């Protein structure tokens, strides 16, 4: 049934802050939505916003020796009280001067001196961008990062050692609105979202903050109504985290699953709350194995598969895929070579 094409005014509620044990929501500016025949109303971007969209992939517009000085808009904790560690959603205002595409990264140079190179600035830390090119405020002037605060615990005492805390992640998570931040980039092409086939299948696998680029993909697919990309394929997200309180952007993803059941699938692996079929902890590779036949068929039909997260996720995933391939009578090495050749295989781990 076609929906009315009359634009309506509504506010978007984004999951941003955890207070005690309950999740609170913050509303952003009132924005106009318009409809698609295959789903609920989407954001229609005005011509001014679209004019900020570069025709060529933006790459390395700002480098470490001459970074861009941007401004922190907001820093919000986005995990619950029982999550191990803290993860923040950080919105940065670049005033449209550091445009990017979904799947790219910004470099951040924290303030201070590099202890290993006296007199020199800190090294650049790369963070996958967690928003579409139009940003969370839809004006093309901001970018969002998903950052987990890096904390070190002494293995002997079990106590936190502030001297070994992650310099950049703590700077970002401690930042206040109005603070300045030096950024470089954007960088990266391997995780760019292919948009030549709007009916394509995209299988997205993430651990923790590795979900960042996928949030950008999914907002572009299901929230924004852009004239040159009308997604009508399948997006399938696998997200691995420790527990329910560690889930990132869960309300957004659950909303897409409800509104677009034919176009979006969402599977979670909660290692401290769920068991795999062997009785061990449920990791993202266990979810992949659970749906392996379907995943391999989709790959055979041209699906793109993406991996983003900690480097340690890949050996377990590769072992699972190799075992499944062998059970199917296939050579995983040959299959992987073909996937890479066809540009279906996208990996960004850190």
C-alpha positions as CSV (number, residue, x, y, z in Angstrom):
1,X,0.0,0.0,0.0
2,X,1.5,3.3,-1.0
3,X,1.8,5.9,1.8
4,X,0.8,9.6,1.5
5,X,3.5,11.7,-0.1
6,X,2.7,14.7,2.0
7,X,5.7,15.6,4.1
8,X,5.2,15.5,7.8
9,X,7.1,17.1,10.7
10,X,8.6,14.8,13.3
11,X,11.5,14.6,15.7
12,X,14.1,11.9,15.7
13,X,15.0,10.4,19.0
14,X,18.6,9.2,19.2
15,X,20.0,6.9,21.9
16,X,22.6,9.0,23.6
17,X,22.8,8.8,27.3
18,X,22.7,6.3,30.1
19,X,21.5,7.6,33.5
20,X,21.5,4.9,36.2
21,X,19.9,1.8,34.8
22,X,17.5,3.5,32.3
23,X,18.2,4.7,28.8
24,X,17.3,8.3,28.1
25,X,16.7,9.9,24.7
26,X,17.7,13.2,23.3
27,X,15.7,14.8,20.5
28,X,17.4,16.6,17.7
29,X,16.0,19.4,15.5
30,X,12.5,18.9,13.9
31,X,13.1,17.7,10.4
32,X,10.9,17.0,7.4
33,X,10.3,13.5,6.2
34,X,8.8,12.2,3.0
35,X,7.7,8.7,2.0
36,X,9.0,5.8,-0.1
37,X,6.5,3.3,-1.5
38,X,8.3,0.4,0.2
39,X,8.8,1.8,3.6
40,X,7.9,4.4,6.2
41,X,8.8,8.1,5.8
42,X,12.5,9.0,5.2
43,X,14.4,12.1,5.6
44,X,14.5,14.2,2.4
45,X,17.7,16.2,2.2
46,X,17.4,19.8,0.9
47,X,19.4,21.0,-2.0
48,X,21.8,22.9,0.3
49,X,22.7,19.7,2.1
50,X,23.1,17.8,-1.2
51,X,25.4,20.5,-2.6
52,X,27.9,19.6,0.2
53,X,28.2,16.1,-1.3
54,X,31.5,15.8,-3.3
55,X,31.3,14.0,-6.6
56,X,34.6,12.3,-6.1
57,X,35.6,10.3,-3.1
58,X,37.2,12.8,-0.6
59,X,40.7,11.6,0.5
60,X,43.3,13.0,2.8
61,X,42.1,16.6,2.6
62,X,43.9,17.3,5.8
63,X,47.2,15.6,6.8
64,X,49.0,15.2,10.1
65,X,51.3,18.2,9.5
66,X,48.4,20.4,8.7
67,X,45.3,19.0,10.5
68,X,41.9,20.7,10.6
69,X,40.7,22.2,13.9
70,X,37.2,21.1,14.5
71,X,34.9,21.6,17.4
72,X,33.2,19.1,19.7
73,X,29.4,19.3,19.6
74,X,28.5,16.6,22.1
75,X,29.9,13.6,23.9
76,X,27.3,11.0,25.1
77,X,27.8,7.6,26.8
78,X,25.8,5.0,24.9
79,X,26.2,1.9,26.9
80,X,24.4,0.7,30.0
81,X,25.7,0.5,33.6
82,X,26.6,-3.2,33.3
83,X,28.7,-2.8,30.2
84,X,32.4,-3.6,30.7
85,X,34.0,-0.2,29.9
86,X,32.6,3.0,28.5
87,X,31.7,3.8,24.9
88,X,30.8,7.3,23.7
89,X,29.0,8.8,20.7
90,X,31.0,11.9,19.8
91,X,29.7,14.5,17.4
92,X,32.3,16.8,15.8
93,X,31.6,20.0,13.9
94,X,33.8,20.4,10.8
95,X,31.7,23.1,9.2
96,X,31.6,21.3,5.9
97,X,35.3,21.6,5.4
98,X,36.2,17.9,5.9
99,X,33.6,16.0,3.8
100,X,33.6,12.2,3.8
101,X,31.7,9.2,2.6
102,X,30.2,6.4,4.5
103,X,32.9,3.8,5.5
104,X,35.7,6.3,5.7
105,X,37.8,7.3,8.8
106,X,39.0,10.4,10.5
107,X,42.3,10.7,12.1
108,X,42.4,12.5,15.5
109,X,45.5,14.1,17.0
110,X,45.1,14.4,20.8
111,X,46.6,17.5,22.5
112,X,50.0,17.2,24.2
113,X,53.4,16.0,23.4
114,X,54.4,12.6,22.1
115,X,56.4,11.0,25.0
116,X,58.5,9.0,22.6
117,X,59.3,12.1,20.5
118,X,59.8,15.1,22.7
119,X,58.6,18.3,21.1
120,X,56.5,16.4,18.5
121,X,52.7,16.0,18.6
122,X,51.0,12.7,19.4
123,X,50.6,10.2,16.6
124,X,47.3,10.1,14.7
125,X,44.6,7.7,15.9
126,X,42.1,6.5,13.3
127,X,38.4,6.2,14.0
128,X,35.7,4.9,11.7
129,X,33.0,7.5,11.1
130,X,29.6,6.5,12.5
131,X,27.4,8.9,10.5
132,X,26.4,9.5,6.9
133,X,28.1,12.2,4.9
134,X,25.3,14.5,6.1
135,X,26.0,14.0,9.8
136,X,23.6,13.4,12.6
137,X,22.2,16.9,12.1
138,X,21.7,16.3,8.4
139,X,23.4,19.5,7.3
140,X,26.7,18.1,6.0
141,X,28.7,19.9,8.8
142,X,29.3,17.3,11.4
143,X,30.7,13.8,11.7
144,X,30.1,11.3,14.5
145,X,32.6,8.9,16.1
146,X,32.0,5.8,18.2
147,X,34.8,5.6,20.8
148,X,35.5,3.2,23.5
149,X,37.5,4.6,26.4
150,X,40.8,2.6,26.6
151,X,41.7,1.8,30.2
152,X,44.6,-0.3,31.4
153,X,44.4,-2.5,34.5
154,X,47.5,-3.8,36.2
155,X,47.4,-7.6,36.0
156,X,48.9,-8.0,39.5
157,X,46.9,-5.5,41.5
158,X,43.8,-5.5,39.3
159,X,43.7,-1.7,39.7
160,X,43.4,0.9,37.0
161,X,46.7,2.5,35.9
162,X,45.9,6.0,34.6
163,X,49.4,6.4,33.3
164,X,48.8,3.7,30.7
165,X,45.3,4.9,29.6
166,X,44.6,5.4,25.9
167,X,45.6,9.0,25.3
168,X,43.2,9.8,22.4
169,X,40.2,7.8,23.5
170,X,40.2,9.4,26.9
171,X,40.7,12.8,25.4
172,X,37.6,12.3,23.2
173,X,35.5,10.7,25.9
174,X,36.4,13.5,28.4
175,X,35.8,16.3,25.9
176,X,33.2,19.0,26.4
177,X,31.0,20.9,23.9
178,X,33.1,23.7,22.4
179,X,36.5,21.9,22.9
180,X,38.7,21.9,19.8
181,X,39.9,18.7,18.2
182,X,42.5,18.3,15.4
183,X,41.4,15.9,12.7
184,X,43.0,14.5,9.5
185,X,41.6,12.7,6.5
186,X,39.2,11.5,5.5
187,X,40.9,8.2,4.7
188,X,40.1,4.8,3.4
189,X,38.4,3.3,0.4
190,X,38.1,-0.4,1.3
191,X,34.9,0.1,3.4
192,X,33.1,2.5,1.0
193,X,29.5,1.4,0.5
194,X,29.1,0.3,-3.1
195,X,26.0,2.0,-4.5
196,X,26.0,0.9,-8.1
197,X,23.4,-1.8,-7.4
198,X,20.6,-0.7,-5.1
199,X,19.3,-4.3,-4.9
200,X,22.7,-5.7,-3.6
201,X,23.1,-7.7,-0.4
202,X,25.4,-6.3,2.2
203,X,26.5,-8.6,5.1
204,X,28.1,-6.5,7.9
205,X,30.0,-8.2,10.7
206,X,31.2,-6.1,13.7
207,X,32.6,-6.4,17.2
208,X,32.0,-3.5,19.5
209,X,32.8,-0.1,18.1
210,X,33.5,-1.8,14.7
211,X,29.7,-1.2,14.2
212,X,30.5,2.5,13.5
213,X,30.7,2.4,9.6
214,X,27.6,0.2,9.5
215,X,25.6,2.8,11.3
216,X,26.4,5.2,8.5
217,X,25.5,2.6,5.9
218,X,22.1,1.9,7.5
219,X,21.2,5.5,8.0
220,X,21.9,6.2,4.3
221,X,19.9,3.1,3.3
222,X,16.9,3.5,5.6
223,X,16.8,7.0,7.1
224,X,17.9,9.4,4.3
225,X,16.0,9.8,1.1
226,X,18.8,10.8,-1.3
227,X,18.1,11.1,-5.0
228,X,21.0,9.0,-6.3
229,X,20.7,6.0,-4.0
230,X,17.3,4.2,-3.4
231,X,18.3,1.1,-1.5
232,X,16.0,-1.9,-2.1
233,X,18.4,-4.8,-1.4
234,X,19.3,-6.7,1.8
235,X,21.4,-5.4,4.7
236,X,22.3,-8.0,7.3
237,X,24.1,-6.9,10.5
238,X,25.9,-9.3,12.9
239,X,27.0,-7.5,16.0
240,X,29.1,-9.1,18.7
241,X,29.4,-7.5,22.2
242,X,29.8,-8.7,25.8
243,X,26.2,-8.2,27.0
244,X,22.9,-6.4,26.4
245,X,24.2,-3.2,28.1
246,X,27.1,-3.2,25.6
247,X,24.9,-3.0,22.5
248,X,25.5,0.1,20.4
249,X,22.8,2.0,18.6
250,X,20.4,-1.0,19.3
251,X,17.3,1.2,19.2
252,X,18.1,2.5,15.8
253,X,18.8,-1.0,14.4
254,X,15.8,-2.5,16.0
255,X,13.7,0.3,14.4
256,X,15.0,-0.5,10.9
257,X,14.2,-4.2,11.4
258,X,10.7,-3.3,12.4
259,X,10.1,-0.9,9.6
260,X,12.0,-2.8,6.8
261,X,11.7,-6.5,7.6
262,X,12.3,-7.5,4.0
263,X,15.4,-5.3,3.7
264,X,17.2,-5.5,7.1
265,X,18.2,-8.4,9.3
266,X,19.9,-7.9,12.7
267,X,21.6,-10.7,14.7
268,X,23.5,-10.2,17.9
269,X,26.1,-12.3,19.7
270,X,26.2,-11.6,23.5
271,X,29.3,-13.4,24.7
272,X,28.5,-13.1,28.4
273,X,24.8,-13.9,28.2
274,X,24.4,-16.5,25.4
275,X,25.9,-19.9,24.7
276,X,26.8,-21.4,21.3
277,X,25.7,-24.8,20.2
278,X,28.8,-26.3,22.0
279,X,28.0,-24.7,25.3
280,X,30.7,-22.1,25.1
281,X,30.4,-18.3,24.9
282,X,28.5,-16.9,21.9
283,X,30.8,-15.0,19.7
284,X,30.1,-13.4,16.3
285,X,31.7,-16.2,14.5
286,X,29.2,-18.6,16.1
287,X,26.4,-16.6,14.7
288,X,28.0,-16.7,11.3
289,X,28.3,-20.5,11.5
290,X,24.6,-20.7,12.5
291,X,23.6,-19.0,9.2
292,X,26.6,-20.2,7.2
293,X,24.6,-22.0,4.4
294,X,22.6,-18.8,3.8
295,X,25.6,-16.6,3.9
296,X,27.6,-18.7,1.4
297,X,24.7,-18.7,-1.0
298,X,24.4,-15.0,-0.8
299,X,28.1,-14.6,-1.4
300,X,27.8,-16.9,-4.4
301,X,25.2,-14.6,-5.7
302,X,27.4,-11.5,-5.4
303,X,26.8,-10.3,-1.8
304,X,29.3,-7.9,-0.2
305,X,30.7,-8.9,3.2
306,X,32.3,-6.5,5.6
307,X,34.4,-7.0,8.8
308,X,35.1,-4.2,11.2
309,X,36.4,-4.3,14.8
310,X,39.3,-5.6,16.7
311,X,42.0,-7.4,14.8
312,X,41.5,-10.4,17.0
313,X,38.1,-11.1,15.6
314,X,39.4,-12.3,12.2
315,X,41.2,-15.5,13.0
316,X,38.1,-17.1,14.6
317,X,35.9,-15.8,11.8
318,X,38.4,-17.1,9.1
319,X,38.6,-20.5,10.8
320,X,34.8,-20.7,10.9
321,X,34.4,-19.8,7.2
322,X,37.2,-22.2,6.2
323,X,35.6,-25.1,8.1
324,X,32.2,-24.3,6.6
325,X,33.7,-24.1,3.1
326,X,35.4,-27.5,3.5
327,X,32.1,-29.0,4.8
328,X,30.5,-27.8,1.5
329,X,33.3,-29.4,-0.5
330,X,34.9,-26.0,-1.4
331,X,38.4,-24.6,-1.0
332,X,38.2,-21.5,1.2
333,X,41.5,-20.1,-0.2
334,X,40.1,-20.2,-3.7
335,X,36.8,-18.7,-2.6
336,X,38.5,-15.9,-0.7
337,X,40.6,-15.2,-3.7
338,X,37.5,-14.9,-5.9
339,X,35.7,-12.7,-3.3
340,X,38.6,-10.3,-3.3
341,X,38.9,-10.3,-7.0
342,X,35.2,-9.5,-7.3
343,X,35.6,-6.7,-4.7
344,X,33.0,-8.4,-2.4
345,X,35.4,-8.7,0.6
346,X,35.9,-5.7,2.8
347,X,38.0,-5.7,6.0
348,X,39.0,-2.9,8.4
349,X,40.3,-4.1,11.7
350,X,42.5,-2.4,14.3
